[in-house]
Amino acid sequence: MILRAGLAVVRYALCVTPWALPAQAPAAHVLIITGLSGEPRFATGFHATASALYDAAKARWGADDSSLVYLAEDPAQDPARIRGKATREGLAAAFAALARQTIPGNIVLVVLIGHGSGEGSDSRISLPGPDATAADFAGWLRPLAGRVTVFVNAGSGSGDFLAALADSERVVITATKSAFERNETTFAEYFSRGLSSGEADADKDGRVTVLEAFQYARREVAKSYQTRNALQTEHAQLSDSALARTIAFGTQAQPTDPRIAALYTERRELEAQVDALRRRKGQLDSLAYEKELTRLLLALADKTAAIRAAEGRKP
């Protein structure tokens, strides 16, 4: 279930405003991890999903080799893409490298694909050798303070990762709603497809937000169970829909009409103000923060309506 903001006017503004990263935002730093497969069919499926994300990061998002890391159960499966073995020690080293290579304001995307188990902070993803727990990931993520992090655990039994890792600078997505949904999951396949193919681009602006990818994957998962006439055993959840709207992947074509291009520029400036305000939340009086956030969100809604009108689209 998506966790929603409290103010009614903010909820309204969020529903009608398609946020996205400012055009000058740097490419995301991406860490993809596939865990212990157990069976050849899982090894093949995990790698296909991870490879689609890897290729999208390079071809569509502009990520270079220094900002794109793929760790897997068997690096020999694809030496061209896979950087190393997905052991607990390897994961710890990868997160430490992320902390060194990134600065506050950077976007970090972490995607786990595999089998999971456990409850609470002891929830884990199965790896070659010792497993990595939610508590481990919480510790590895701590040095990334100030970065905007998207942490996706697309494994089975992943639900308790959300409470263990939720943070104001972080979007946490899990393939299941609890640790007790332990059957194999399909969420990773559809989430990857949404991000890598653009199928999740609901507003057709050339970029896919994290929220769009999540909503697309959740719909497609439900459809797949309905098609098979099977009881749905996975229900994805997301920690912060407001922040998820602000994080986008891909590129957006510059409008040829100068008037429309100016409107897009003005909207990006408002988006940047929202992002700056969100980062200062802890330093502001709560009422002052809510008042200013409401003002900016309503301004964004108005600007989006103006763009739609100028482009001849329906509100």
C-alpha positions in Angstrom: 0.0 0.0 0.0 1.3 3.4 -0.9 1.9 5.6 2.2 0.3 9.0 1.6 1.0 12.6 2.7 -1.3 14.1 5.4 -2.5 17.4 4.0 -5.5 17.1 1.7 -4.3 20.0 -0.5 -0.9 18.5 -0.8 -2.4 15.1 -1.7 -4.4 17.0 -4.4 -1.4 18.8 -5.8 0.6 15.6 -5.9 -2.1 13.8 -7.8 -2.1 16.4 -10.6 1.6 17.3 -10.7 4.0 15.1 -12.6 7.3 15.9 -10.9 10.6 15.0 -12.4 14.3 15.6 -11.9 15.6 18.9 -13.1 17.2 18.6 -16.6 20.7 19.3 -15.2 20.5 16.5 -12.6 23.4 14.0 -12.8 23.0 10.5 -13.9 22.0 8.0 -11.2 24.5 5.8 -9.5 23.1 2.3 -9.8 23.9 -0.9 -7.8 22.2 -4.1 -9.0 22.4 -7.3 -6.9 21.1 -10.7 -7.8 21.2 -13.3 -5.0 21.4 -17.0 -4.7 19.2 -18.6 -7.3 18.8 -22.2 -6.2 17.6 -23.3 -9.6 18.7 -22.7 -13.2 15.4 -21.1 -14.1 15.8 -18.5 -11.3 19.4 -17.8 -12.3 18.3 -17.2 -15.9 15.4 -15.0 -14.8 17.3 -13.0 -12.3 20.0 -12.2 -14.8 17.6 -11.3 -17.6 15.9 -8.7 -15.3 19.2 -7.3 -14.0 20.6 -7.1 -17.5 17.7 -5.1 -18.7 18.2 -2.6 -15.9 21.9 -2.5 -16.5 21.5 -1.8 -20.2 18.9 0.9 -19.6 21.2 2.6 -17.1 23.9 2.8 -19.7 21.9 3.5 -22.9 18.9 5.5 -21.5 20.1 7.1 -18.3 23.7 8.0 -19.2 25.3 6.0 -16.4 29.0 5.3 -17.0 31.1 2.3 -15.8 32.2 4.1 -12.7 28.6 4.7 -11.5 27.1 1.3 -12.5 27.8 -1.9 -10.6 26.2 -5.3 -11.0 27.0 -8.1 -8.5 25.7 -11.6 -9.0 25.9 -15.2 -7.8 28.1 -16.2 -10.7 30.2 -13.4 -12.3 31.2 -15.8 -15.1 27.6 -15.8 -16.3 28.2 -12.4 -17.9 31.7 -11.0 -17.4 30.9 -8.0 -19.6 28.2 -6.7 -17.2 28.8 -8.4 -13.8 31.4 -6.6 -11.7 31.8 -9.2 -9.0 30.3 -11.9 -6.7 27.3 -11.0 -4.7 28.6 -12.0 -1.3 27.9 -10.1 2.0 31.5 -8.8 1.9 31.1 -7.8 -1.8 27.9 -5.9 -1.0 29.6 -4.1 1.9 32.4 -3.0 -0.3 30.0 -1.8 -3.0 28.1 0.4 -0.6 31.3 1.8 0.8 32.4 2.7 -2.8 29.1 4.4 -3.3 29.6 6.5 -0.2 33.1 7.6 -1.6 32.0 8.2 -5.1 28.8 10.1 -4.5 28.0 13.5 -2.9 24.9 14.9 -1.2 22.2 15.5 -3.9 23.2 12.6 -6.0 20.7 9.9 -6.9 21.4 6.3 -5.9 19.4 3.3 -7.1 19.8 0.0 -5.4 17.9 -3.1 -6.7 17.9 -6.5 -5.1 16.6 -9.5 -7.0 16.4 -12.9 -5.4 14.9 -15.0 -2.6 14.4 -13.7 0.9 13.3 -14.8 4.3 13.2 -13.7 8.0 11.3 -11.0 9.9 12.0 -7.5 11.0 15.6 -6.3 11.0 16.6 -9.9 10.5 14.8 -10.1 7.1 17.4 -11.1 4.6 18.3 -11.8 1.0 19.9 -15.1 0.2 23.5 -14.8 -1.0 26.4 -17.1 -1.6 27.8 -17.6 1.9 26.4 -15.5 4.7 23.1 -13.7 3.9 22.7 -9.9 4.1 20.0 -8.7 6.5 17.9 -5.6 6.6 20.0 -4.4 9.6 23.1 -4.8 7.4 21.6 -2.7 4.7 20.6 -0.1 7.2 24.2 0.2 8.3 25.6 0.3 4.7 23.1 3.0 3.7 23.9 5.3 6.7 27.0 6.8 5.0 24.8 7.8 2.1 23.1 10.5 4.1 22.2 13.5 1.9 21.9 11.4 -1.3 18.4 10.6 -2.6 18.3 6.8 -2.5 15.8 4.4 -4.1 16.1 1.0 -2.5 14.2 -1.8 -4.1 14.0 -5.2 -2.6 12.2 -7.2 -5.3 12.8 -10.5 -3.5 10.3 -12.8 -1.7 9.6 -12.2 1.9 10.9 -8.6 1.5 8.0 -6.7 3.2 9.8 -6.0 6.5 12.6 -4.2 4.7 10.3 -1.2 4.3 10.0 -0.4 8.0 13.6 -1.2 8.7 15.0 1.1 6.0 12.4 3.9 5.7 13.9 7.4 5.8 13.0 10.9 4.7 15.8 10.9 2.0 15.0 7.4 0.8 12.3 5.6 -1.2 12.0 2.0 -0.2 10.1 -0.5 -2.4 9.4 -4.1 -1.5 7.9 -6.8 -3.7 5.8 -8.1 -0.8 3.7 -6.5 2.0 5.2 -8.7 4.7 7.8 -11.3 5.5 5.2 -14.0 5.2 4.7 -13.6 1.5 7.4 -16.1 0.8 6.6 -17.5 -2.6 8.6 -16.5 -5.6 7.9 -13.0 -6.8 7.5 -11.5 -10.3 7.6 -7.8 -9.3 11.3 -7.4 -10.4 10.5 -8.4 -14.0 7.8 -5.8 -14.3 9.6 -3.0 -12.4 12.6 -3.5 -14.6 10.5 -3.5 -17.7 8.8 -0.3 -16.7 12.1 1.5 -16.1 14.0 0.0 -19.0 11.4 0.1 -21.8 9.5 3.3 -20.9 6.2 1.3 -20.7 5.5 2.9 -17.3 5.8 6.5 -18.7 2.1 7.3 -17.9 2.3 11.0 -18.8 4.4 10.4 -21.9 7.0 13.0 -21.0 10.0 10.9 -22.0 11.0 10.0 -18.4 9.8 7.4 -16.0 9.5 8.3 -12.3 10.0 5.8 -9.6 6.3 6.1 -8.7 5.3 5.4 -12.3 7.5 2.3 -12.4 6.1 1.1 -9.1 2.5 1.6 -10.1 3.0 0.0 -13.5 4.7 -3.1 -12.0 2.0 -3.5 -9.3 -0.7 -3.4 -12.0 1.1 -5.9 -14.2 1.8 -8.3 -11.3 -1.9 -8.3 -10.5 -2.8 -8.9 -14.2 -0.4 -11.8 -14.4 -2.0 -13.6 -11.5 -5.5 -12.9 -12.9 -4.5 -14.3 -16.3 -3.3 -17.5 -14.6 -6.4 -17.6 -12.4 -4.0 -17.9 -9.4 -4.2 -16.5 -5.9 -1.9 -13.4 -5.8 0.9 -14.1 -3.3 2.8 -10.8 -3.6 1.7 -7.3 -2.9 4.3 -4.6 -3.5 4.6 -1.6 -1.2 6.3 1.8 -1.4 7.4 4.0 1.5 7.1 7.6 0.1 5.0 8.4 -2.9 5.8 12.1 -2.8 9.5 11.6 -3.0 9.0 8.8 -5.6 7.4 11.4 -7.9 10.5 13.5 -7.9 12.9 10.9 -9.0 12.9 10.2 -12.8 15.0 8.2 -15.2 15.5 8.7 -18.9 15.7 11.9 -21.0 13.0 14.4 -22.0 13.0 16.0 -25.4 13.1 19.8 -25.3 9.9 21.3 -26.7 10.3 23.2 -30.0 7.8 25.8 -29.1 9.6 28.6 -27.2 6.6 29.4 -25.1 6.1 25.7 -24.0 9.9 25.4 -23.4 9.7 28.4 -21.1 6.9 26.8 -19.1 8.9 23.6 -18.7 11.9 25.6 -17.5 9.6 27.4 -15.0 8.3 24.1 -13.8 11.8 22.7 -13.3 12.7 25.7 -11.2 9.6 25.0 -9.0 10.6 21.4 -8.7 14.1 22.4 -7.6 12.5 24.7 -5.0 10.4 21.8 -3.7 13.5 19.5 -3.5 15.5 22.2 -1.7 12.6 22.8 0.8 12.3 19.0 1.4 16.0 18.9 2.3 15.6 21.7 4.9 12.5 20.1 6.5 14.3 19.3 9.7 15.5 22.9 10.1 12.1 24.5 9.8 9.0 24.9 11.9 6.5 22.3 10.9 3.7 24.8 10.2 6.0 27.0 8.1 7.2 24.0 6.2 3.7 22.8 5.4 2.6 26.3 4.4 5.5 26.7 2.0 5.2 23.1 0.6 1.5 23.7 -0.1 2.3 26.9 -1.9 4.9 25.3 -4.1 2.8 22.3 -4.9 -0.1 24.4 -5.9 2.2 26.5 -8.1 3.4 23.3 -9.7 -0.1 22.1 -10.3 -0.9 25.4 -12.0 2.2 25.3 -14.1 1.5 21.7 -15.2 -2.1 22.8 -16.1 -0.6 25.6 -18.2 1.7 23.2 -20.0 -1.1 20.8 -20.8 -3.2 23.6 -22.1 -0.4 24.9 -24.3 0.2 21.4 -25.7 -3.5 20.9 -26.3 -3.7 18.0 -23.8 -6.7 17.4 -21.5 -6.2 18.5 -17.9 
